[in-house]
């Protein structure tokens, strides 16, 4: 298991961030760290993505990845900026192979047995399950985990405080991605104090879910 994947497993939560202005990256990173979650997935949905990744990665105390990566060229830009993992909404051989070339963790989207087998053929051990909420949710992951026992999942999409426990209770789930602790409008408004509060609450909720799962398994 890579160090990056181990760090994501330890965090259990991956904030999915959309940044419109790279100047917000540093205070956002500080807010996440202050909230107890030194992890971020910065999506390549805006021109500020690469500079934002660089600003966050340069801190040296965060695991920073690039999300919504669709091309091998974007992989190059993300890695050059300091991303240690790359997340894609779907499974692209070109993107996965470029990640392998750079030695960074690839987390492509896969929600069917066919897509998962294709991911396994590319040497992957973990996939993104996206969009989780409209692809069967936690029950679908639990069902897929049965025949693919060595695979782990990072579900994203439609996950929040109300259903977080459902996903974290599944042993095959390495971490859960979500944006509820880093809403785009709060970032744009510079309300980083609220983001720290939301992050702290999310971390506490994940810890509660972990404890409940551990007790149930005894």
SEVOVO-547827 format. One line per 2 residues: number of its first residue (from 1); for each residue x, y negated, z negated of N, C-alpha, C. Coordinates in steps of 0.1 Angstrom, whole numbers, plus 2048, in hexadecimal, padded with zeros to 3 digits. Each point is the difference from the previous one (the first is absolute). Layout:
REM SEVOVO-547827
NUM) X Y Z X Y Z X Y Z | ... $
REM end
This chain:
REM SEVOVO-547827
1) 808 80C 800 7F8 7F4 800 809 7F4 800 | 7FC 7F6 808 808 7F4 801 7FF 7F7 7F4 $
3) 809 7F8 7FD 7FF 7F7 7F5 7F4 7F6 801 | 7FE 7FC 80C 7F4 7F7 803 7F3 807 7FC $
5) 7FE 80C 805 7F4 807 7FD 7FF 803 7F1 | 80B 803 7F9 800 802 7F2 7FB 7F3 7F9 $
7) 805 7F5 805 7FC 7F3 7FA 7F1 7FD 802 | 7FB 804 80B 7F1 7FE 803 7F8 809 7F7 $
9) 805 80D 7FE 7F9 809 7F8 800 7FB 7F1 | 80B 7FA 7FC 801 7FB 7F2 7F6 7F4 7FE $
11) 7FF 7F8 80B 7F8 7F4 7FF 7F1 804 800 | 7FD 809 809 7F2 806 802 7F7 7F6 807 $
13) 804 7F3 801 7F8 7F6 807 809 7F9 809 | 7FA 7FD 80C 808 7F8 80A 7F7 7F4 805 $
15) 803 7F4 7FB 7F9 7F4 805 802 7FE 80F | 7F5 7FF 807 801 7FD 80E 7FE 7F1 802 $
17) 80A 7FA 805 801 7F1 800 7FF 7FB 80E | 7F8 7F5 802 800 7F8 80C 805 7F2 7FD $
19) 80B 7FC 806 805 7F3 7FD 800 7F8 80D | 7F9 7F4 7FE 800 7F7 80C 80B 7F6 800 $
21) 807 7FE 7F4 80B 7F7 7FF 80B 807 7F8 | 80C 801 806 80B 807 7F9 804 7F9 7F3 $
23) 7FC 7F3 7FE 804 7F9 7F4 7F8 806 7F4 | 7F5 807 803 7F9 806 7F5 806 80D 7FB $
25) 809 806 808 805 80D 7FD 807 800 7F2 | 809 7F7 7FE 807 800 7F3 7F8 7FF 7F4 $
27) 7F6 7F6 7FF 7F7 800 7F5 7F7 80C 7FF | 7FC 805 80B 7F8 80C 7FF 808 80C 7FB $
29) 80C 802 804 809 80A 7FB 801 7FF 7F1 | 803 7F4 7FB 801 7FD 7F2 7F3 804 7F8 $
31) 7F5 7FD 806 7F3 803 7FA 7FE 80F 7FF | 804 808 80A 7FF 80E 800 809 806 7F5 $
33) 80C 7FB 800 80A 806 7F6 7FB 7FC 7F2 | 7FB 7F4 7FE 7FB 7FC 7F3 7F4 809 7FC $
35) 7F8 804 809 7F5 808 7FD 803 80F 7FF | 80D 803 801 805 80E 7FE 7FF 809 80C $
37) 800 7FA 80C 800 808 80C 80A 7FA 80B | 80C 805 7FF 80B 7FB 809 800 807 80E $
39) 7F4 800 806 7FE 807 80D 7F7 7F7 809 | 803 801 80D 7F7 7F9 809 801 806 80E $
41) 7F5 800 807 800 803 80E 7FB 7F3 807 | 809 7FA 808 7FD 7F3 807 7FC 804 80E $
43) 7F4 7FD 804 7FB 804 80D 805 7F7 80B | 802 806 80B 805 7F9 80C 7F4 7FA 808 $
45) 7F7 7FA 7F8 7F4 7FA 807 802 7F1 802 | 80A 7FA 7FB 803 7F2 802 80E 7FE 804 $
47) 803 7F4 806 80E 7FD 804 809 7FF 7F4 | 7FB 7FE 7F4 808 7FE 7F4 805 80D 7FA $
49) 7FC 80B 806 803 80D 7F9 80F 803 7FE | 808 7FF 80A 80E 803 7FF 807 7F7 7F6 $
51) 7FE 7F3 800 806 7F7 7F7 7FB 802 7F2 | 7F4 804 7FE 7FA 803 7F3 806 80D 7FA $
53) 802 80A 809 807 80C 7FB 80E 7FD 7FB | 807 7F8 808 80E 7FC 7FC 800 7F9 7F3 $
55) 7F7 7F6 7FE 800 7F9 7F3 7FD 809 7F4 | 7F8 80A 802 7FC 809 7F5 80B 80A 7FE $
57) 806 805 80B 80A 80A 7FE 80D 7FB 7FB | 803 7F3 803 80C 7F9 7FB 800 7FF 7F0 $
59) 7F5 802 7FA 800 7FF 7F1 808 80C 7FA | 800 80B 807 807 80C 7FB 7F9 808 7F6 $
61) 7F4 7FC 7FC 7F9 808 7F5 7F3 805 805 | 7FE 800 80D 7F3 805 805 802 80A 80B $
63) 7F6 809 802 7FF 809 80B 7F7 7FA 80A | 805 7FB 80B 7F9 7F8 80A 7FF 808 80D $
65) 7F4 801 805 7FE 807 80D 7F8 7F7 809 | 800 805 80D 7F8 7F9 80A 7F4 808 804 $
67) 7F5 7F9 801 7F3 807 804 7FB 7FC 80D | 7F7 807 805 7FA 7FE 80E 80A 7FF 80A $
69) 80A 809 7FF 80B 801 80A 7FB 809 80C | 800 7FA 80C 7FA 807 80B 80B 804 80B $
71) 80C 7FA 800 80A 802 80A 80E 803 7FA | 808 806 808 80E 802 7FB 807 7F3 7FE $
73) 7FD 7F6 808 806 7F3 7FF 7FC 7F9 7F3 | 7F4 802 7FB 7FC 7FB 7F3 808 807 7F5 $
75) 802 80D 802 809 808 7F6 80D 7F9 7FF | 806 7FD 80B 80E 7F9 800 7FF 7F3 7F8 $
77) 7F6 7F8 803 7FE 7F3 7F9 7FE 802 7F1 | 7F8 80A 7FD 7FD 802 7F2 80C 805 7F8 $
79) 808 809 806 80C 805 7F9 80A 7F5 7FF | 802 7F8 80B 80A 7F5 7FF 7FC 7F6 7F5 $
81) 7F3 7FF 7FE 7FC 7F7 7F5 802 805 7F2 | 801 80D 7FF 803 807 7F3 7F5 80A 7FC $
83) 7F7 803 809 7F6 80A 7FC 806 80E 7FE | 7FC 807 7F5 805 80D 7FD 7F6 80B 804 $
85) 7F4 7FC 804 7F6 80A 805 7F7 7F9 80A | 7FA 807 809 7F8 7FB 80B 7F3 808 801 $
87) 7F5 7F8 800 7F3 806 800 7F9 7FC 80D | 7F9 80A 805 7F9 7FE 80D 7F2 805 7FE $
89) 7F6 7FA 807 7F2 804 7FF 7FE 80E 806 | 808 803 80A 7FE 80D 807 80E 807 801 $
91) 800 80B 807 80C 808 802 806 7FD 80D | 80C 7FA 800 807 7FD 80D 80E 807 7FF $
93) 803 809 809 80D 806 801 80B 7F6 801 | 7FE 7F6 808 80B 7F6 802 803 7F9 7F3 $
95) 7F6 7FC 7F9 802 7F9 7F3 807 809 7F6 | 7FB 80C 7FF 806 80A 7F6 80E 802 803 $
97) 803 803 80D 80E 803 804 809 7F4 7FE | 7FB 7F4 802 809 7F4 7FD 802 7FF 7F1 $
99) 7F6 803 7F8 802 800 7F2 80B 80A 7FC | 7FF 80C 806 80B 80A 7FD 80E 7FA 804 $
101) 800 7FA 80B 80D 7FA 805 806 7F6 7F6 | 7F7 7F9 7FA 804 7F6 7F6 802 805 7F2 $
103) 7FB 80C 7FE 801 806 7F3 7F6 7FB 7F6 | 7F4 7FB 804 7F6 7FB 7F7 7F4 809 800 $
105) 7F9 7FF 7F6 7F4 808 7FE 7F5 7FC 80A | 7FA 809 807 7F5 7FE 809 7F3 805 7F9 $
107) 7F6 7F8 800 7F3 804 7FB 7F5 7FD 80A | 7FF 809 80A 7F6 7FE 80B 7F2 804 7FB $
109) 7F6 7FA 806 7F2 804 7FD 7FD 80E 806 | 7F8 808 7F8 7FC 80D 805 7F4 804 7F7 $
111) 7F4 802 807 7F4 804 7F9 7FA 80D 804 | 805 806 80A 7FB 80D 805 80B 80B 7FE $
113) 7FC 80C 801 809 80B 7FF 80A 800 80C | 7FB 7FC 80B 808 800 80C 80B 7F5 7FF $
115) 7FC 7F4 7FB 80A 7F6 7FE 80A 804 7F5 | 7FC 806 7F6 809 805 7F5 80A 80A 806 $
117) 7FB 809 808 80A 80A 805 80A 7F9 80A | 7FB 7F6 807 80A 7F8 808 80A 7F9 7F8 $
119) 7FC 7FB 7F4 809 7F9 7F7 80A 80A 7FA | 7FB 80C 7FD 809 80A 7FB 80B 804 80A $
121) 7FC 801 80D 809 803 80A 80B 7F5 802 | 7FD 7F4 7FC 80A 7F5 800 809 800 7F4 $
123) 7FE 80A 7F7 808 801 7F4 7FB 7F7 7F4 | 7F4 7FC 800 7FB 7F8 7F6 7FA 808 7F4 $
125) 801 7FB 7F4 7FA 806 7F5 7F5 7F8 7F9 | 7FF 7F4 804 7F5 7F7 7FB 7FA 7F8 80B $
127) 7F3 7FE 800 7F9 7F8 80A 7F7 7F6 7F9 | 7FD 7F6 807 7F5 7F6 7FC 7F3 806 804 $
129) 7F6 7FF 7F7 7F3 805 803 7F7 7F3 802 | 7FE 7FC 80C 7FA 7F3 803 7F6 801 80C $
131) 7F5 7FA 800 7FA 7F9 7F4 7F9 80A 7F7 | 804 800 7F3 7FC 80A 7F7 7F1 800 7FE $
133) 7FA 7F4 7FE 7F2 7FF 7FC 7F7 805 80A | 803 7FF 80D 7F7 804 80B 805 80D 806 $
135) 80A 807 7FA 805 80C 806 7FE 80C 7F6 | 7F6 7FE 7F8 7FD 80B 7F7 805 7FE 7F1 $
137) 808 7F6 7FE 805 7FC 7F3 807 80B 7F8 | 7FF 800 7F3 807 809 7F8 7FD 80F 803 $
139) 7F3 803 802 7FD 80E 803 807 805 80D | 801 7F8 80A 807 804 80C 80F 803 7FE $
141) 806 7F7 7F7 80E 803 7FD 802 80D 7F9 | 7F7 802 7F6 800 80C 7F8 7FF 80D 809 $
143) 7F7 7FF 80A 7FE 80B 809 80C 802 809 | 806 7F5 805 80C 802 809 80C 804 7F8 $
145) 800 7FD 7F3 80C 804 7F8 801 80F 7FF | 7F4 807 801 800 80F 7FE 809 807 80A $
147) 7FE 7FE 80D 808 807 80A 80E 7FA 802 | 801 7F3 7FC 80D 7FA 802 806 7FD 7F2 $
149) 804 80A 7F9 804 7FF 7F2 80C 7F9 7FE | 809 7FE 80A 80D 7F9 7FD 7FF 7F1 804 $
151) 7F4 7FC 805 7FF 7F2 805 7FA 7F7 7F5 | 804 7F4 7FF 7FA 7F6 7F7 7FB 7F5 808 $
153) 7F7 7F8 7FA 7F8 7F6 806 801 7F3 7F9 | 7FF 7F5 808 7FF 7F2 7FB 7F3 7FB 806 $
155) 7F5 802 7F9 7F3 7FA 805 7FF 7F1 7FF | 7FB 7FA 80A 7FE 7F1 801 7F3 7FD 808 $
157) 7F9 7F6 7FB 7F4 7FC 807 7F4 803 7F9 | 7F9 7F6 7FA 7F4 803 7F9 802 804 7F2 $
159) 80C 7FE 7FA 803 805 7F3 801 7F4 7F7 | 7FA 801 7F4 801 7F5 7F6 7FE 806 7F2 $
161) 7FE 7F7 7F6 7FF 805 7F2 7F5 80A 7FE | 7F5 800 807 7F5 809 7FE 803 80E 804 $
163) 808 802 80A 803 80E 805 80E 804 7FF | 809 7F8 7FA 80E 803 7FF 803 80D 7FA $
165) 7F8 803 7F5 802 80C 7F8 7FE 80D 809 | 7F6 7FF 809 7FD 80B 809 80C 804 808 $
167) 808 7F7 804 80B 803 809 80C 804 7F7 | 803 7F9 7F6 80B 803 7F7 7FF 80E 7F9 $
169) 7F4 805 7FF 7FE 80D 7FA 804 80B 809 | 802 7FD 80D 804 80B 809 80F 802 800 $
171) 805 80C 7FC 80F 802 7FF 808 7FC 80D | 7F9 802 80C 807 7FD 80C 801 7F1 804 $
173) 7FA 7F8 7F8 801 7F1 802 80D 7FB 7F9 | 809 7FB 808 80C 7FA 7FB 7FE 7F2 7FA $
175) 7F9 7F8 807 7FD 7F3 7FC 7F4 7FB 807 | 7FA 7F5 7FC 7F4 7FA 806 803 7F2 804 $
177) 7FC 7FD 80D 802 7F3 805 7F3 7F8 7FF | 802 7F3 7FD 7F4 7F7 7FF 803 7F2 800 $
179) 7F7 7F7 803 802 7F2 800 7F8 7F8 7F5 | 7F9 808 7F8 7F7 7F8 7F6 808 7F8 7F6 $
181) 80D 804 7FE 808 7F8 7F6 807 7F4 807 | 800 800 80D 807 7F6 807 7F7 7FA 80B $
183) 7F4 7FB 7FD 7F7 7FA 80A 806 7F5 808 | 7FE 800 80C 806 7F7 809 7FD 7F1 7FD $
185) 7F3 7FE 7FC 7FC 7F2 7FD 807 7FB 7F3 | 803 809 7F7 807 7FB 7F4 80F 7FD 803 $
187) 806 808 809 80D 7FD 804 801 7F2 807 | 7F6 7FE 809 800 7F4 808 7FE 7F4 7F6 $
189) 7F8 802 7F6 7FD 7F5 7F6 80C 7FE 7F6 | 80A 809 800 80B 7FF 7F7 7FC 804 7F2 $
191) 7F6 808 7FE 7FB 804 7F3 807 80D 7FC | 80D 7FE 7FE 808 80C 7FC 7FE 805 7F2 $
193) 7FB 7F7 7F7 7FD 804 7F3 7F5 80B 800 | 7F6 7FD 809 7F5 80A 801 805 80D 806 $
195) 809 7FF 809 805 80D 806 808 808 7F5 | 807 7F9 7F8 807 807 7F5 7F6 807 7F7 $
197) 7F5 7F9 7FD 7F5 806 7F7 7FA 80C 807 | 7FD 7FE 80D 7FA 80B 807 809 80C 801 $
199) 80D 7FD 802 80A 80B 801 801 807 7F3 | 801 7F9 7F5 801 806 7F2 7F4 809 7FE $
201) 7F4 7FB 804 7F4 808 7FE 800 80D 808 | 805 7FF 80D 801 80B 808 80A 80B 7FB $
203) 80B 7FB 7FB 80A 809 7FA 7FA 807 7F4 | 7F9 7F9 7F7 7FA 806 7F5 7F5 80A 804 $
205) 7F8 7FD 80A 7F6 809 805 806 80D 805 | 80B 7FF 808 807 80B 805 806 809 7F5 $
207) 805 7F9 7F5 805 808 7F5 7F5 807 7F9 | 7F5 7FA 7FE 7F4 807 7FA 7FC 80C 808 $
209) 800 7FE 80D 7FC 80B 809 80A 80C 7FF | 80D 7FD 7FF 80A 80A 7FF 7FE 808 7F3 $
211) 7FD 7F8 7F5 7FE 806 7F3 7F4 809 800 | 7F5 7FC 806 7F4 808 800 802 80C 808 $
213) 807 7FF 80B 803 80C 809 809 80A 7F8 | 80A 7FB 7F9 809 809 7F8 7F8 807 7F5 $
215) 7F7 7F9 7F9 7F8 807 7F6 7F6 80A 806 | 7FB 7FD 80B 7F6 80A 807 807 80C 804 $
217) 80D 7FF 803 808 80C 805 805 809 7F5 | 7FF 7FB 7F3 805 808 7F5 7F6 80B 7FD $
REM end
